[in-house]
Amino acid sequence: MARPEPEKPPTPPPTPPSPAVLVLGRPVTRAEVERLCERLSALARRAGPGPVTVDVGAVGRPDLAVVEALARLRLTAGRLGRGIQLRNACGELRRLLTWTGLDEALTTPAASGHALASGRALGLELGGEAEQRKEALGVQEGVEPGDPAP
């Protein structure tokens, strides 16, 4: 009589690579940017697919050196076919990114959905009305004879 073969225990599925998270400490200086880009490259190569999360919670008071670092990190991630997402961005940093025009550029291109592409990934509040253009002071509008009244 043949003995039944013992069943092999199921092989657990391989654990997916963890997402890449780069934590920026305080203070971020221009001298650190190259090293941060190298760290991001190493993290992105080891991690699973998707954007690299950059945690900016410990940056403290943001300045243009932080903005430059984030822009360079975004370029580095883009060269690797990735994007970046910011985590723990304070209101002051979000306003600075909006002021410099980098709020949308620092979102990930690989992300799906309109929310990320519109800047909501940075926690930006969208809405309000566009500012109406104001006339420069000391400039008077000339009226030519025969012009229709406004």
Secondary structure, 3 states (H helix, E strand, C coil): CCCCCCCCCCCCCCCCCCCCEEECCCCCCHHHHHHHHHHHHHHHHHCCCCCEEEECCCCCCCCHHHHHHHHHHHHHHHHCCCCEEEECCCHHHHHHHHHHCCCCCCCCCCCCCHHHHCCHHHCCCCCCCCCCCCCCCCCCCCCCCCCCCC
